[in-house]
Amino acid sequence: MTIDLLDREAREELQDRGYSRRQLGRIAMLLGAGAAVTQLSSGARAQQSAKALVGAVRIGSNECWTGPFTEGVQASGAMAQRGNRYEPDNEHAKLVAAVAQVEGVTPECVLAWPGSSDPLNRSVVTFCSPQKGLVTANPTYEQSWRTAQWLQIKPTRVPLTPDYRHDVKAMLAADPNAGLYYICSPNNPTGTLTPIADIEWLLANKPKDSVVLVDEAYIHFAGTQSAAKLACTRNDVIVMRTFSKLFGMAGMRLGLTIAHPDLYKRMMRYDGGQVTNMLPMTAVACGTAVLPLADKIAARRAEMIAVREETLAHVKKRGLKYIPSQANMFMVDWGAGKDPKAMQAALIAQGVQIGRSWDAYPTMSRVTVGSAEDMAKFRSALDTVLKA
């Protein structure tokens, strides 16, 4: 039985919170052995972008246009030469120390993961239940919402404000008894920020036993204030990060969370230690090397901003509207009655693969900001399609 992937204590704890035996089976599939995960509904999986077209300009999945910084590549290569050891020299501790130093938090608040999918799914399982649902923005990154839906936990989606922030007051009003409130800032797909003050308001007014998860996957592109110190000083906040974006490590699968140790104790009930101990050492070494490179991070951010703003100016010149972004993506509005799928197909015919649309904004598509060359090709392809 799949449920046997959960130990007795974990099963009893989940049942005490109202999960059915069927739901326990799905939780075990979600967080348990890798073979079981293949049975998951595709809607609950992390990757929701279209399969990449090799040879095309790939600006649809919010990947960085380039790979890790040279220091990270060198560190990863050196670690590969020591790949005969599970952990040659306290690599986990070195990564945690680097995060703690850069973020100004204590090491016990930092935990590294093989990507960000598991801690996001695990947060839904741990802090939600059949009685305590999930609240997210609409649109936003959908994995938590899809996971809740697949586990038959109540998911509530709340529209963004007119200036595209998370509407924290409306989120609380939509479900005052939710177990988890998910905030993605900068938000995917809009690239817009939710101020720390808004997050602090939600923390001050939400139920005492609920948790706020702040997904900061794109924060390095924005260079804005983080919620990391909030997460280390409270026991009801989780900050989630990934090395997949600005650090150019999407294929290396490394993420991290910053949270109070009390929250980790709850999250680890479901074999979490097995997951966090399975990090590839090449990725850990790379992450440790690149995280402190403040000047190079700032330079890569500036490069992206310059290319993004040049592209948005061109989009505006062509008479199209867009959502102003603080991240490496933007939403372009094709106009009333226009089909984003048709625009996506037309651009693919020109060798440019952009992202998809969201149901909240049915005339918009998400475009990732790629290299200067990538975006020049996008602008040229856009001109060709609009003239057709």
Beta strands, then each sheet from edge to edge (+ up, - down):
strand 1: 57-59
strand 2: 110-113
strand 3: 134-138
strand 4: 155-159
strand 5: 180-184
strand 6: 211-215
strand 7: 237-242
strand 8: 255-259
strand 9: 321-323
strand 10: 329-333
strand 11: 352-354
strand 12: 364-368
sheet 1: 1+ 11+
sheet 2: 2+ 8- 7+ 6+ 5+ 3+ 4+
sheet 3: 9+ 10- 12+
end
